[in-house]
Amino acid sequence: MKYFLPIGLTLIAIQAFSQTENKQLPARYYRSLGIVNFYEHNFLAAAKALQQSLQINPLDKEANEMLKTVYDSIGTKQLSQKMKVRSQAINLSFKKGADADLPSVKNDLRSLGNDYYNRSVYDSAITAYKLHLQNNAQDTSALFYLANSYFFLRNFNDATKYYESLLALDKERADVYNLAGVCYQNIDDIMKARDYFKQCLILNQDFPVAYYNLGKAQYILEDFKQAESNLVRASEVLPNDKDVLSLLGKLYIETGQREKALNVYERQFALNRNSTTPNVVLGQLYYENSDFEKSIFHLNNALVTVKDNIELQNILGNAYLKLKKYETAFQLLKQVADVLIERKEVQTATANAANNFKHYKEAKEYANRALALDKDYKPALQELVISLKGLKKNSDAKKVQKQLKGN
């Protein structure tokens, strides 16, 4: 049967190790400690104790067999096979009376951590790496994967701690500066994150994701000019990355660069024609550019997934109105007007569509709704005149015309 380490149960064993870490106890002590931990299902603590036993007495058959059993229980085939090879070498050396050439067990806990890491069992990986680092504090590989394990568990504070420990040993790791920067960004230390991304790019100018991360940090800090420069660089190297394009497009809109935003969102749309955000933004941008056919195309695409978005329906209705497709415009705008009852321009646009569609009674109703909000609103008064004339109420139309002239 295979077992995964119950992390909490290792505490007693770890405490026992810490109490004796400054002394060299006999091999049989660590072997016994390993056996006790094994039967308590503290498999990683058992592995550490048995490895210590074998480092003192490499030819201890019982410790060797027990460690193989521990690895079998954890389900680590590679290390289990390694212990089998050691057992064979030990047996052969006793028969021949020769020194055994044994595979080392020094880094087995790191290998065990790697096995857990590769299977995404990050809690157990963390424990294995920490046990390994008790006796191998300078092992940058173990520090890196320990920090990554915390990172994948979204424990950014502890991830940062071990990335920093690694950088104290190796200051040339561009990848670690980038990862530490992401951690600092996630704990809202944006300025430190920015500085770490910069350091990453000083060490390695060909690090595309760092340009995006740096641009994002600068965007948050409202340093838009520098953010644009780095996001453009990222988009050149990562032309199909939706996160890069999304943030760059957002920056262009916030800084009023509408044509550049249009280009970026068209690139996003080309990557996924059904994606909601590019269709929404393109629908709005094309409307602002008076390209109503394209606006309608993208807004209809967007409304497949955001059916109840009343603001998009309003823009779509007005786009149809601009193209003189009055019946479709009216059907859309009357739904909008019945929701956005406090918006006089919406009521007036609905009245305009109704008048052009020769639905004068409804046009009069919506024009009056607008005038109830603002009795002197000229566009609504004009629509009311048209509707009254259409209803053959010329006397009432003349009164409204007088009011218009008075305004």
C-alpha positions in Angstrom: 0.0 0.0 0.0 1.2 3.5 -0.8 1.0 6.3 1.6 1.3 10.1 1.3 2.9 11.9 4.2 0.5 13.4 6.8 2.5 16.6 7.1 1.4 17.5 10.7 2.7 14.3 12.1 6.3 15.0 11.4 6.6 17.6 14.1 7.5 15.2 16.9 10.2 13.6 14.8 11.6 17.0 13.7 11.8 18.1 17.2 13.8 15.0 18.1 16.2 15.8 15.3 16.6 19.4 16.4 17.4 18.4 19.9 20.3 16.2 18.7 21.4 18.0 15.6 24.6 19.3 17.3 25.6 15.8 18.5 26.7 12.8 16.5 24.6 9.9 17.9 25.2 6.3 17.0 23.8 4.9 13.8 21.5 2.5 15.7 19.8 5.6 17.3 18.8 7.0 13.9 17.8 3.6 12.7 15.5 3.1 15.6 14.1 6.6 15.2 13.5 5.9 11.6 11.6 2.6 12.4 9.4 4.4 15.0 8.5 7.1 12.6 7.8 4.6 9.9 5.2 2.8 12.0 3.7 6.1 13.0 3.4 6.8 9.2 5.8 9.8 9.5 7.5 8.7 6.3 9.6 11.7 5.6 10.9 11.9 9.1 11.6 8.2 8.9 13.5 8.7 5.6 15.7 11.5 7.2 16.6 9.4 10.2 17.4 6.3 8.2 19.6 8.3 5.8 21.5 9.7 8.8 22.0 6.1 10.0 23.3 5.0 6.7 25.7 8.0 6.4 27.2 6.9 9.7 27.1 3.2 8.9 26.7 2.7 5.1 26.7 -1.1 5.5 23.8 -1.4 7.9 21.5 -3.9 6.1 18.5 -3.3 8.3 18.6 0.4 7.9 19.0 0.0 4.1 16.0 -2.4 3.9 13.9 -0.2 6.1 14.6 2.8 4.0 13.6 0.9 0.9 10.3 0.0 2.6 9.8 3.7 3.5 10.3 4.7 -0.2 7.9 1.9 -1.3 5.3 3.2 1.2 5.6 6.7 -0.2 5.5 5.3 -3.8 8.9 6.6 -4.9 10.0 3.8 -7.3 13.3 5.4 -8.4 14.6 5.7 -4.8 13.2 2.3 -3.9 15.2 0.8 -6.8 18.3 2.7 -5.7 18.0 1.1 -2.2 17.6 -2.3 -3.8 20.9 -1.8 -5.7 22.5 -0.7 -2.4 21.3 -3.9 -0.7 22.7 -6.0 -3.6 26.1 -4.2 -3.3 26.2 -4.7 0.5 25.4 -8.4 0.2 28.1 -8.8 -2.5 30.7 -6.9 -0.5 30.1 -9.2 2.5 30.6 -12.3 0.4 33.8 -11.0 -1.2 35.1 -9.2 1.8 35.6 -6.2 -0.3 34.6 -2.5 0.2 31.1 -1.9 -1.2 30.7 0.7 -3.9 27.4 2.1 -2.7 25.1 4.8 -4.2 25.0 7.8 -1.9 21.9 8.6 0.1 23.0 12.2 0.8 20.5 13.9 -1.5 17.7 11.4 -1.3 15.4 13.8 0.6 15.8 16.3 -2.2 15.0 13.6 -4.7 12.0 12.7 -2.6 10.9 16.4 -2.6 11.4 16.5 -6.4 9.1 13.4 -6.7 6.4 15.1 -4.7 6.9 18.4 -6.6 6.6 16.7 -10.0 3.3 15.1 -8.8 2.1 18.6 -7.5 2.0 17.3 -3.9 3.5 20.5 -2.7 2.9 20.2 1.1 4.9 17.0 1.2 7.5 18.5 -1.2 8.0 21.4 1.3 8.6 19.0 4.2 11.1 16.9 2.2 13.0 20.0 1.0 13.1 21.5 4.5 14.4 18.2 6.0 17.1 18.0 3.3 18.1 21.7 3.9 18.7 21.1 7.6 22.0 19.4 6.6 22.4 21.0 3.2 21.7 24.7 3.8 23.6 25.8 0.6 21.7 23.6 -1.8 20.3 26.2 -4.2 18.3 23.6 -6.1 16.4 22.5 -3.0 15.8 26.2 -2.1 14.5 27.0 -5.5 12.0 24.1 -5.6 11.0 24.8 -1.9 10.2 28.4 -2.8 8.3 27.2 -5.9 6.2 24.8 -3.8 5.1 27.7 -1.6 4.5 29.8 -4.7 2.2 27.2 -6.2 0.3 27.0 -2.9 0.0 30.8 -3.2 1.8 31.3 0.1 3.8 34.2 -1.3 5.3 35.4 2.0 7.1 32.1 2.6 7.9 31.8 -1.1 9.6 35.2 -1.0 11.6 34.1 2.1 13.2 31.2 0.3 13.7 33.1 -3.0 15.6 35.7 -0.9 17.7 32.9 0.7 18.5 31.6 -2.7 19.5 35.1 -4.0 21.8 35.5 -1.0 23.7 32.5 -2.3 23.4 33.2 -6.1 22.8 36.8 -7.2 22.9 36.0 -10.9 19.5 34.1 -11.0 17.3 36.3 -13.3 14.5 33.8 -13.1 14.5 34.0 -9.3 14.3 37.8 -9.3 11.3 37.5 -11.6 9.6 35.0 -9.4 10.3 37.0 -6.2 8.9 40.1 -8.0 5.7 38.2 -8.7 5.5 37.3 -5.0 6.1 40.9 -3.9 3.4 42.0 -6.4 0.9 39.5 -4.9 1.6 40.9 -1.4 1.1 44.4 -2.7 4.7 45.6 -2.4 4.5 46.9 -5.9 7.6 49.1 -5.8 9.8 46.2 -4.6 8.3 44.0 -7.3 9.1 46.6 -9.9 12.7 46.8 -8.8 13.1 43.0 -8.9 11.7 42.8 -12.4 14.2 45.4 -13.4 17.0 43.4 -11.9 15.8 40.3 -13.7 16.1 42.2 -17.0 19.5 43.6 -16.1 20.7 40.0 -15.8 18.8 38.7 -18.8 17.4 41.1 -21.4 15.8 38.2 -23.2 13.2 37.4 -20.6 9.8 38.1 -22.1 7.5 37.5 -19.1 9.6 39.9 -17.1 8.8 42.7 -19.5 5.1 42.0 -19.0 5.5 41.8 -15.2 7.5 45.0 -15.1 4.9 46.7 -17.4 2.1 45.6 -15.1 3.9 46.9 -12.0 4.5 50.3 -13.7 0.9 50.3 -14.8 -0.3 49.8 -11.2 2.1 52.6 -10.2 0.6 54.8 -13.0 3.9 55.1 -14.7 2.1 54.7 -18.0 4.9 55.8 -20.4 7.3 53.2 -19.0 4.6 50.6 -18.7 3.7 51.1 -22.4 7.3 50.6 -23.4 7.7 47.3 -21.6 4.3 46.0 -22.5 5.0 46.7 -26.2 8.3 44.8 -25.9 6.4 41.9 -24.3 3.8 41.9 -27.0 6.5 41.7 -29.7 8.0 38.7 -28.1 4.7 37.1 -27.0 2.4 38.2 -29.8 -0.4 35.7 -28.8 -0.3 36.2 -25.0 -3.8 37.3 -24.0 -2.7 38.8 -20.7 -0.1 41.0 -22.4 -2.6 42.2 -25.0 -5.3 42.7 -22.5 -3.2 45.0 -20.3 -1.7 46.8 -23.2 -5.2 47.5 -24.7 -6.4 48.7 -21.3 -3.5 51.0 -21.0 -4.1 52.5 -24.5 -7.8 53.2 -23.6 -6.9 54.8 -20.3 -4.3 57.1 -22.0 -6.7 58.0 -24.8 -4.8 56.2 -27.6 -7.9 54.8 -29.2 -6.4 53.7 -32.6 -3.6 51.7 -30.8 -6.3 50.2 -28.6 -8.3 49.2 -31.6 -5.3 47.4 -33.1 -4.5 45.5 -29.9 -8.1 44.4 -29.4 -8.4 43.3 -33.0 -5.3 41.1 -32.3 -7.1 39.6 -29.3 -10.2 39.0 -31.4 -8.2 37.2 -34.0 -6.9 34.8 -31.3 -10.4 34.0 -30.1 -13.4 35.4 -32.0 -15.8 34.3 -29.2 -13.9 36.0 -26.4 -16.3 38.5 -24.7 -13.9 41.4 -23.8 -12.4 42.0 -27.3 -15.9 42.0 -28.8 -17.3 44.4 -26.1 -14.4 46.9 -26.4 -14.3 46.7 -30.2 -18.0 47.3 -30.3 -17.6 50.5 -28.3 -14.5 51.7 -30.1 -16.0 51.3 -33.5 -19.1 53.1 -32.4 -17.0 56.0 -31.3 -15.3 55.9 -34.7 -18.7 56.0 -36.4 -18.0 52.6 -38.0 -21.5 51.3 -37.1 -21.4 48.1 -39.1 -18.4 46.8 -37.3 -19.8 48.0 -34.0 -22.9 46.0 -34.6 -21.0 42.9 -35.6 -18.9 42.9 -32.4 -21.7 43.9 -30.0 -23.9 41.1 -31.3 -21.0 38.7 -30.7 -20.6 40.1 -27.2 -24.3 39.8 -26.4 -24.2 36.1 -27.0 -22.4 35.7 -23.7 -23.6 38.9 -21.8 -27.2 38.8 -22.8 -28.5 41.1 -20.1 -25.9 43.9 -20.4 -28.3 46.8 -20.9 -25.5 49.3 -21.7 -24.3 47.2 -24.6 -27.9 46.9 -25.8 -28.1 50.7 -25.7 -25.0 51.1 -27.8 -26.2 48.5 -30.3 -29.7 50.1 -30.5 -28.1 53.4 -31.3 -25.8 51.9 -33.9 -28.8 50.5 -35.7 -30.5 53.9 -35.4 -27.4 55.5 -37.0 -27.7 53.1 -39.9 -31.4 53.9 -40.3 -32.5 50.4 -39.4 -35.3 51.8 -37.4 -37.4 48.7 -36.6 -34.4 46.8 -35.2 -33.3 49.9 -33.3 -36.7 50.5 -31.8 -37.1 46.8 -30.6 -33.7 47.1 -28.8 -34.1 50.7 -27.5 -37.5 50.2 -26.0 -36.1 47.4 -23.8 -33.3 49.7 -22.8 -35.6 52.6 -22.1 -37.9 50.5 -19.9 -34.8 49.8 -17.7 -32.9 53.1 -17.8 -35.9 55.2 -17.0 -33.8 58.0 -15.6 -31.8 58.6 -18.8 -33.5 61.3 -20.9 -31.2 60.6 -23.9 -32.2 56.9 -23.9 -35.9 57.8 -23.8 -35.4 60.3 -26.7 -33.5 57.9 -28.9 -36.3 55.4 -28.4 -38.8 58.1 -29.4 -36.7 58.9 -32.5 -36.6 55.2 -33.6 -40.3 54.9 -33.1 -41.1 58.1 -35.1 -38.9 56.8 -38.0 -40.7 53.5 -37.8 -44.0 55.4 -37.8 -45.0 54.2 -34.3 -46.1 57.6 -33.4 -48.1 56.7 -30.3 -45.1 55.0 -28.7 -42.8 57.8 -29.9 -45.0 60.3 -28.0 -44.9 58.1 -24.9 -41.1 58.0 -24.8 -40.7 61.6 -25.7 -42.9 62.5 -22.8 -40.9 60.3 -20.5 -37.8 62.3 -21.4 -39.6 65.6 -20.9 -40.8 64.4 -17.5 -37.1 64.3 -16.6 -36.3 67.6 -18.3 -39.2 69.7 -19.6 -37.0 71.9 -21.8 -34.9 69.1 -23.4 -34.9 70.1 -27.1 -34.3 66.7 -28.7 -37.3 65.3 -26.8 -39.5 68.3 -27.8 -38.6 67.8 -31.4 -39.5 64.1 -31.3 -42.8 65.0 -29.5 -43.7 67.4 -32.4 -43.0 64.7 -35.0 -45.1 62.1 -33.1 -48.0 64.6 -32.6 -48.0 65.5 -36.3 -48.0 61.8 -37.1 -51.0 61.3 -34.9 -52.7 64.2 -36.7 -52.7 66.3 -33.5 -51.6 69.4 -35.2 -52.9 71.8 -32.6 -50.9 70.1 -29.9 -47.9 70.0 -32.2 -48.0 73.8 -32.7 -48.0 74.3 -28.9 -44.9 72.2 -28.6 -43.3 74.1 -31.5 -43.9 77.4 -29.7 -42.2 75.9 -26.6 -39.2 74.9 -28.8 -38.9 78.4 -30.2 -39.2 79.9 -26.7 -36.1 77.7 -25.7 
